[in-house]
Amino acid sequence: MTNLTGKVAVVTGASRGIGRGVAIRLGSLGAKVVVNYSRDAGSAAETVAAIEAAGSSAVAVQADVSKPDDIEALLDTARSTYGGLDIVVANAGLDEGLGAVVDITEADYDRIVNVNAKGAFFTLQKAAQKVDDGGSIIYIGSSSTLRPTPGFALYSASKLPANFLVSVLAQEIGERGVTVNTVIPTATDGAGYFTENDADDPLRQFVQNASPLGSRMGSVEDVADAVEFFAGDLARWISGQQLLVSGGAPS
């Protein structure tokens, strides 16, 4: 098992879904975790409670990732509270923007891009500035960026820029021993669109049958497994990479 005792982690968008699963996993491995949330303080408190129940320490911090000053304050809180910053997981995003290109409004564009593209860019930038030498930066992408799909243009386009940024950032700060990688989940049970949809949803059934490994969707635990790997010592010589977590399903 990965041992993150003594490490300090920040996970953006950690009040629910993949972010919550990742934050709890890092805490269960010994890391002290700063749980970021945008609006839902109650759900963030539940994430904190789960980490504390696993035997580690956590604190919830409100920050809007579309505002660089908020991101900087969030990362500074990790240092002021726990004395360092070793792991940053850039997870926060809006699972919206679905619809035909011809129907997308300027308001739709601004809302999605401000969080998914701008927010991810400045989270990665601020993380690069503030993470300790030898640390890990991990971006949570989306498999929708790997194949053009009608109805996903805005969402996928908003998630794509940070994939490229990861590759560049890995080269720019690698001399400090900092690794920068992307985890690319497919549609995940308990996250985004699939947080509440029922078992009879046609899209859920399609995704469940896409993997050759079994008739199930990917879970937040599957994504947390990949993050655990990148955050631990086994990935110390891996940087600038993208890991697709799809159960073998085509991208």
Beta strands, then each sheet from edge to edge (+ up, - down):
strand 1: 8-11
strand 2: 32-37
strand 3: 58-62
strand 4: 87-90
strand 5: 136-140
strand 6: 179-185
strand 7: 188-189
strand 8: 218-219
strand 9: 242-245
sheet 1: 3+ 2+ 1+ 4+ 5+ 6+ 9+
sheet 2: 7+ 8+
end
